Amino acid sequence: MSEDLFTVPMGPVGPWDQLSANEKAWIEFIRVISGGRDPKPSPARVSALCALLDAG
């Protein structure tokens, strides 16, 4: 298996330089498909996303 395969993202924790290559790739993927219109992360948005991902 290749290390470059995407996996289901979890809520990133910590500064950008502490994210894994996979987490960074997911963030860039979201930026690309949203045309750069993605909102800035906020604690409320991160919590909501984590809750959504943990619900499954």
N, C-alpha and C positions, 0 to 999 in steps of 0.2 A: 504494500500500500504506500501511496505517496503521502508525505506530510502536508502537502498543499491542498488536500481535499477539505471541503467545508464540512463543518459539523454544526449542529444546532447551537446557536449562540446563547450564552448565559450573560447575565448582567456584568459588564466589565467593572472591575474594581481597581482603583489606583490610577496613577498618572499614565499617560500614553506610553512612556518608555517601559512600563511594567506590564503592558498587555502582551499577550502571546501574538505570534504572527497570524494565527487564525482569527483572533478577536479584532486585530487591526484590519484584516481582509474583510470581515463582515461589516465593519464600520465604513470602509471605503466602498463596498458594494452598495450599501444603503445610500451613501452620498451620490453614487453614480446613478442609481435608478430613480432617485428623487430629484435629480437635476440640481443638486446643491440647495434645494429648498427645505431640507430637513431642519427642524427646530434645534436650537442649542439644548444640550442636556441640562436638566435641572434636577434637583433632588426629588421633586414630585414626579417628574417624567421617568426617572430611573427607577423609582419605587414602583410606579405603575407597570413599567415594562417587566421588572423582576416578578411582580405578582402575576402578570399575564403568562410569563414563561414557566413559572413554578406551578401554575394551575393545571398544566397538561400533564 
